[in-house]
Amino acid sequence: MGPTPHDALFKAIFGRRSRAMALLRSVLPPEVAALVDFESARLVPGSFVDERLRDRHTDLLFQVKLAGRDTLVYVLLEHQSECDPLMPLRVLRYMVRIWDDWLAKNERATRLPAILPLVVSHAADGWKAPVCMSGLYDLSAEELRTFGPWLPEFRLALDDLPLVDDERLRTRPMDAAGRLALLLLKHARTAPDLALRFVSWADMVRELTRTARGRAALRILLRYALRVGKVGDRHEFARTLAAVTGPEAAEAAMSTGDELIEQGRQQGLQQGLQQGLQQGLQQMQEMLLRLLGSRFGDIPPGVVSRLRAAGSEQLRTWTERVLTANSLAQVFGD
């Protein structure tokens, strides 16, 4: 299971320190943001996600200092395209892994760095799941007040994109790539004609075409739009972009579309090859079973299982032996 287009876009755009910190600054309460030295942020390599999600690797971890102090705070950014009803527990597992990693590198430490978890969600109907650990416990309100002192508790910072007004996203204090990424995450799956959205975002697209780094970010955004959204014919989409933003955006749309078509063709060829190889292997297995049955009668289930698990080279060897063998033992070399 590779990363989803949503995860890939989020990591590609917000893996940059400046964009991630701009996102964080726009979401945190002012009194919290005032404590963070955003200029000190650095990306921590690696991932702390569950092993079963390792190939998605959706988390981003940044290390920042508190304003005026050398105290470290970790900022964990996690992207969600769907509501996870156990999200606080999942994030708690990540936090424990971060602390374990910290203690392994700081064996004499007796205090832990704070961790600030931010979930960026574009679940279609908004975030409906708990945002704090106390929301997961199977306790009444009165029971929770009683048991509360003995239970872990923390709250997720949540950027619930479907509930944020477009104009607020357009005016967030970050570069055009970050603002367009958030707008695309919000609208790409649901907009009936994403090309019309790009017309309304023309000023941000033009901003990206002015620099090489911006044009590279635009290609990432267009790749996501073409894969996920409804943009109609890509030639017409490119002409629309050219009319409202200039030829650079249209060229990026066409070349990105060509790239996706070629990727799809190569994936189709690869899938066809794999299917052909699998069908050929099954045919070899069936042929060998028929030969064995005609020579030796009923085939024991253990032999059938062994045959089904074999590769093509082993099947060829056994098929050649059938012609001269006097027993199953001789065919299988036992």
C-alpha positions, 0 to 999 in steps of 0.5 A, spaced: 500 500 500 503 506 497 501 513 499 495 516 497 495 522 493 492 526 499 498 524 503 503 525 498 501 532 496 501 533 504 508 531 505 511 534 498 508 541 500 508 541 508 515 537 508 518 544 507 519 548 514 517 554 512 510 552 510 509 547 516 511 553 521 506 557 517 500 552 517 502 551 525 502 559 526 495 560 523 492 554 527 495 555 534 491 559 539 495 566 539 497 565 546 501 558 544 504 561 538 507 566 542 511 561 546 514 558 539 520 560 536 518 558 529 525 560 526 528 555 530 524 549 527 528 543 523 525 537 520 526 531 524 527 525 519 524 518 520 517 516 522 513 514 528 507 511 525 504 504 526 508 499 522 502 497 518 502 504 516 510 505 515 509 505 507 504 511 508 509 515 512 504 520 513 507 524 519 511 530 519 515 531 526 519 538 527 523 540 533 522 547 535 525 551 541 521 555 546 521 563 545 527 565 549 529 558 551 533 552 549 527 548 551 525 543 545 518 542 543 516 537 538 511 538 533 507 532 530 503 534 523 499 528 521 494 528 515 487 525 515 483 524 509 478 520 513 475 520 520 479 516 525 475 514 531 481 512 535 485 518 533 488 520 540 490 513 541 494 513 535 497 519 536 499 517 543 502 511 540 507 516 536 508 520 542 511 515 546 515 513 540 518 520 540 519 520 547 523 513 547 527 515 541 529 522 545 531 518 551 535 513 547 539 519 545 539 523 552 540 517 557 541 522 562 535 526 561 530 526 567 525 530 563 521 530 557 520 535 551 513 537 550 510 534 544 504 538 540 500 534 535 496 537 530 491 533 525 490 536 518 483 533 516 479 534 510 474 528 511 468 530 507 463 532 512 468 535 517 471 531 523 466 527 527 471 523 532 474 525 538 480 530 539 482 528 546 483 522 550 478 523 555 473 522 549 475 515 548 474 512 555 468 508 556 466 512 562 460 516 564 461 524 565 461 523 573 465 516 572 470 520 568 471 526 573 472 520 578 477 516 574 480 522 571 487 523 575 489 516 573 488 516 566 492 519 560 489 526 557 491 530 552 488 534 546 489 534 539 490 541 535 485 540 529 485 544 522 478 541 520 479 544 513 471 543 510 469 547 516 474 553 514 471 558 510 475 559 503 477 566 504 480 564 510 484 559 507 486 564 501 488 569 506 492 565 511 499 567 512 503 562 508 506 562 501 501 560 495 503 553 494 501 552 502 494 556 501 493 552 494 494 545 497 489 546 503 484 549 498 485 543 494 485 538 499 478 541 501 475 541 494 479 536 489 474 530 491 468 534 491 468 539 486 464 538 480 469 542 476 475 543 479 478 547 473 473 553 475 476 553 482 483 554 478 480 560 475 478 563 482 485 561 484 488 564 478 492 570 482 495 564 487 497 560 480 500 566 477 504 567 484 507 560 483 509 561 476 514 567 477 520 562 480 523 556 479 521 553 486 514 555 485 513 552 478 516 545 481 510 546 487 505 548 481 507 541 478 506 537 485 499 541 486 497 540 478 499 532 479 494 532 485 488 535 481 489 531 475 489 525 479 484 526 484 479 532 481 474 533 475 478 537 471 475 535 464 479 534 458 486 536 460 487 540 453 481 544 455 484 545 462 490 547 460 487 552 455 483 555 461 489 556 465 493 559 460 487 564 459 487 566 466 494 565 469 499 565 463 502 559 458 507 557 464 501 554 468 498 551 461 505 548 460 505 545 467 498 542 466 500 539 459 506 536 461 504 533 468 498 530 464 502 527 459 507 524 465 500 521 469 498 518 462 505 515 461 505 512 468 498 509 467 501 506 461 507 503 464 503 501 470 498 497 465 503 494 462 506 492 468 500 489 471 499 485 464 505 482 465 504 480 472 497 477 470 500 473 464 506 470 468 501 468 474 496 465 468 502 461 465 504 459 472 497 456 474 497 453 467 504 449 468 501 447 475 495 444 472 499 441 467 503 437 472 497 435 476 494 432 470 501 428 468 502 426 475 495 424 476 495 420 469 502 416 472 500 415 479 493 416 480 490 420 486 495 425 488 496 426 496 494 433 498 501 435 501 504 434 494 498 438 491 500 444 496 507 443 495 506 444 487 501 450 488 507 453 492 512 452 487 515 457 482 516 456 475 523 453 475 521 448 480 515 446 476 519 445 470 524 440 473 518 436 476 515 436 469 521 433 466 522 428 471 515 425 470 517 422 464 522 417 467 520 417 474 517 410 477 514 414 483 512 421 486 518 420 491 522 420 484 519 426 481 520 430 487 527 428 489 525 425 496 
